[in-house]
Amino acid sequence: MNERELSITLYHEVLEAAMVASLHPPNSVMDFNEGDFERAAQSAHTEYGETSPETLNRMLQFYGFRQE
């Protein structure tokens, strides 16, 4: 897997895991299917660049996840 693919995979998996782990996930991701997660991950990579803790947090905030 190259760096781009790894980055997109991390965005995808973190967003999907956050939705599954959340007691009350944001409405923006409630009806996501596998294709939606992939498109969101590709968009995040385009918007924020390579994954890092900061860019992952920015993506999660964009989709409505907030720190409690």
trRosetta pair geometry for C-beta under 8 A, 3 or more apart (Angstrom, degrees):
i j d omega theta_ij theta_ji phi_ij phi_ji
1 5 4.5 -128 -166 95 89 124
1 6 5.0 115 130 -62 118 84
1 9 7.1 -21 -167 -6 149 146
2 5 5.1 92 53 14 70 104
2 6 7.0 -132 99 -7 33 93
3 6 5.7 -57 -145 38 29 112
3 7 6.2 31 156 -22 65 107
3 50 6.6 -33 165 -114 109 118
4 7 5.8 -55 -150 34 29 112
4 8 6.4 25 155 -15 64 107
4 45 6.9 89 -160 180 76 145
5 8 5.9 -56 -146 39 30 109
5 9 6.2 33 154 -20 64 108
6 9 5.7 -56 -147 37 29 113
6 10 6.4 30 154 -20 64 105
6 51 7.8 -115 123 24 79 121
7 10 5.8 -55 -151 34 30 110
7 11 6.6 30 153 -17 64 103
7 45 5.2 110 120 -118 114 114
7 49 7.8 -79 -165 147 151 45
7 50 4.9 -108 -103 -136 138 58
7 51 4.7 176 -142 -9 76 93
8 11 5.7 -51 -150 35 34 112
8 12 6.2 35 152 -20 65 108
8 38 7.8 37 166 -155 111 67
8 41 4.8 95 -170 141 71 111
8 42 5.7 18 -133 -84 120 60
8 45 4.9 -43 -83 -41 78 147
9 12 5.6 -56 -148 37 31 114
9 13 6.1 22 160 -14 67 110
9 41 7.3 62 -75 179 13 150
10 13 6.0 -57 -138 41 28 104
10 14 6.0 25 164 -16 65 111
10 41 8.0 147 70 -148 45 116
10 51 4.3 -57 89 -29 139 173
10 56 7.2 -78 142 -89 106 117
11 14 6.2 -62 -144 39 23 106
11 15 6.3 18 161 -15 62 112
11 40 7.2 -154 144 117 110 78
11 41 3.8 143 95 -140 109 81
11 42 7.9 -179 80 -34 142 25
11 44 4.4 172 -152 76 144 137
11 45 5.9 -127 -9 -50 151 85
11 51 6.1 -151 -53 -84 79 116
11 56 7.1 -154 -105 -109 62 76
11 59 6.0 -144 -143 -137 98 175
12 15 6.2 -66 -152 38 22 106
12 16 6.2 15 158 -13 63 114
12 37 5.1 87 -152 148 84 100
12 38 5.9 13 -111 -96 128 49
12 40 7.4 128 -104 75 63 88
12 41 3.7 -30 -61 -65 79 152
13 16 5.8 -58 -142 42 29 110
13 17 5.9 29 159 -19 66 110
14 17 5.8 -55 -140 40 27 110
14 18 6.2 31 158 -22 63 107
14 51 8.0 148 -3 -143 142 135
14 56 5.3 -48 136 -152 169 118
14 59 7.5 91 93 82 122 131
14 60 7.2 -85 138 -64 109 109
15 18 5.8 -53 -146 34 28 111
15 19 6.6 28 155 -19 62 106
15 29 7.0 -155 173 -123 99 145
15 37 5.9 173 90 -143 118 91
15 40 5.8 -143 135 110 174 134
15 41 6.7 -144 17 -72 133 85
15 44 7.7 -174 -47 -26 134 154
15 59 6.6 -82 -74 136 108 120
15 60 7.0 -166 -102 -90 71 73
15 63 6.6 91 -140 2 109 164
16 19 5.8 -56 -152 34 31 111
16 20 6.4 24 154 -14 66 109
16 32 7.8 -135 -103 108 75 135
16 37 5.0 24 -68 -134 104 148
17 20 5.8 -57 -144 41 32 108
17 21 5.8 22 160 -13 68 116
18 21 6.0 -61 -136 44 26 105
18 22 6.1 33 161 -34 63 110
18 25 7.5 119 127 -120 74 103
18 60 5.8 -163 -121 -124 174 115
18 65 5.6 -36 166 -90 137 156
19 22 6.1 -54 -145 23 24 113
19 25 4.6 47 -146 -126 68 148
19 29 4.7 -119 -100 130 126 133
19 30 7.8 -176 -155 -88 115 33
19 32 6.7 -96 -110 44 171 130
22 25 4.2 117 79 -76 131 71
22 26 7.9 -14 128 -8 167 62
22 65 7.0 -124 -82 -116 143 103
25 29 5.5 -86 161 77 122 105
25 30 5.9 156 93 -83 109 69
25 65 7.8 -34 -144 -86 68 90
26 29 5.7 69 70 19 87 93
26 30 7.3 -126 101 -37 43 85
26 63 5.8 160 61 143 142 74
26 64 2.9 119 -127 93 158 130
26 65 6.2 -110 -18 -58 120 55
27 30 5.3 -32 -143 -7 41 124
27 64 7.1 -9 39 74 64 175
28 63 5.0 -161 97 -164 131 70
28 64 4.8 145 17 -2 124 129
29 32 4.8 -26 -163 -15 68 127
29 36 7.9 159 -139 128 68 128
29 40 8.0 18 -107 -77 101 168
29 63 5.4 41 -43 177 116 126
29 64 7.3 -156 -2 45 97 111
31 36 7.8 94 109 -12 66 171
32 36 3.9 -141 -148 93 80 134
32 37 5.5 92 161 -54 126 78
32 40 7.3 -28 -131 -14 136 140
33 36 5.2 100 46 7 58 104
33 37 7.5 -117 103 -4 32 89
34 37 5.8 -54 -152 34 33 110
34 38 6.5 33 151 -19 65 106
35 38 5.6 -54 -149 36 34 113
35 39 6.3 32 155 -17 68 104
36 39 5.8 -53 -146 38 31 109
36 40 6.2 33 154 -19 65 107
37 40 5.7 -55 -146 38 30 113
37 41 6.3 33 154 -22 64 107
38 41 5.7 -54 -148 35 30 112
38 42 6.5 28 155 -16 64 105
39 42 5.8 -54 -147 37 32 109
39 43 6.3 33 154 -18 65 107
40 43 5.7 -56 -148 39 30 112
40 44 6.3 33 153 -21 65 106
40 59 7.8 111 159 -171 98 114
40 63 7.2 36 -158 -80 139 130
41 44 5.7 -51 -146 35 31 112
41 45 6.5 32 154 -20 63 103
42 45 5.7 -51 -149 34 32 111
42 46 6.5 32 152 -17 64 105
43 46 5.7 -56 -149 38 33 111
43 47 6.0 24 156 -13 68 112
44 47 5.7 -60 -139 44 29 107
44 48 5.5 -19 178 23 70 115
44 55 7.3 122 169 161 101 100
44 59 4.3 21 -130 -110 133 129
44 62 7.8 179 -102 47 97 147
45 48 7.0 -67 -116 56 17 78
45 49 7.0 14 -168 -160 52 8
45 50 7.6 32 -144 -88 83 30
45 51 7.7 -47 -101 -49 82 80
47 59 8.0 133 75 -92 123 88
48 51 7.9 57 106 -96 117 47
48 55 4.0 138 153 -150 131 109
48 58 5.7 156 -108 80 139 133
48 59 6.3 -96 -3 -56 154 96
49 55 6.4 -118 64 -104 76 153
50 55 7.3 144 93 25 43 162
51 55 5.6 -144 -136 78 42 122
51 56 5.8 46 -158 -57 96 96
52 55 4.9 85 44 12 78 100
52 56 6.9 -144 83 -6 36 88
53 56 5.9 -59 -146 38 28 111
53 57 6.3 28 157 -18 64 108
54 57 5.8 -58 -151 37 29 110
54 58 6.4 30 152 -21 65 106
55 58 5.4 -48 -145 34 36 115
55 59 6.4 40 154 -20 65 102
56 59 5.8 -53 -151 34 32 112
56 60 6.5 30 152 -17 65 106
57 60 5.7 -55 -146 38 33 111
57 61 6.2 34 155 -19 66 106
58 61 5.7 -55 -147 38 30 111
58 62 6.4 38 151 -26 63 103
59 62 5.5 -50 -152 29 32 117
59 63 6.8 17 155 -6 64 106
60 63 6.1 -64 -152 44 32 102
60 65 4.0 -51 170 56 95 129
61 64 7.7 84 -174 -47 31 9
61 65 6.4 -85 -78 66 35 73
61 66 7.1 71 -120 -91 75 57
